[in-house]
Amino acid sequence: MVSGFNTTAESNIIVSFEKMDAEIQIRECVTLDELSSCVDLQREVFALPDIEISPVRHLIVSKSAGGFILGAFADSELVGFVLSVPAVIRGAHAFYSHMTAVKETFQSSGIGASLKWAQRDEALCRGVKIVKWTFEPWKARNAYFNLEKLGAIVSEYHPNFYGVDYTTASTGEVPIGLASDRLFAEWHLESDKVKSLAAGESYSEMNDPSTEIAVTPDWSNLVADDPVAAITEQERLKREFEAAFAHGLIGRGFVRDDASPKYLLFK
């Protein structure tokens, strides 16, 4: 276990690459202007009310407490960032990856993945080997990215983590009331799978999964077309994940399929 977080050293993680005819540089956000740009990007990407936005003061406190904010810059414009907040997991220093945002015009270009791998490099430089975050269990694309592209695992399911969301509506008029259930992803930065993926190599599980949990291939359309079915789908996923985790199973894989995507859980 490390003795404490590095709260003074500037980030030495600088990554440059070409995307969308622009040179992208990933480096730590350190100035007030850069942190203010992170706030503006939250408004643009998440479309949340200001009360739900992490303000500059929160970013400053997170950094001063031992966290860090990595930004992706196209020339001087911030087009993405990832926020890492100091945490403790089972007695070990860790980082909680509170949010990752990429400007809409730069999405699906690999910037999000590059930010996460830079986050891993920076965490390891600071002596930290675990990063944790939440994601929505029913979103297949996020599940595939977290478990197969990054190599994270899941073993915790938290029902209604942020409270009921009454803002989502099928018609734009009638609130649905979706529970904010979340899976917790744990990213063990020096696991065999993560090290293989970080090196650009493939990775295959040695054993067969103990069980599978199917997920809808298109959550957004399900919510829009049949909100009652969406709530039923949430309840099913909660039952199946809680039962699997109660038996000590761990989600370590995800099958991406246009018709029947599914989580793979192992002993």
Secondary structure, 3 states (H helix, E strand, C coil): CCCCCCCCCCCCCCEEEEECCEEEEEEECCCHHHHHHHHHHHHHHHCCCHHHCCCHHHHHHHHHCCCEEEEEEECCEEEEEEEEEEEEECCEEEEEEEEEEECHHHCCCCHHHHHHHHHHHHHHHCCCCEEEEEECCCCHHHHHHHHHHCCCEEEEEECCCCCCECCCECCCCCECCECCCEEEEEEECCCHHHHHHHCCCCCCCCCCCCEEEECCCCHHHHHHHCHHHHHHHHHHHHHHHHHHHHCCCEEEEEECCCCCCEEEEEC
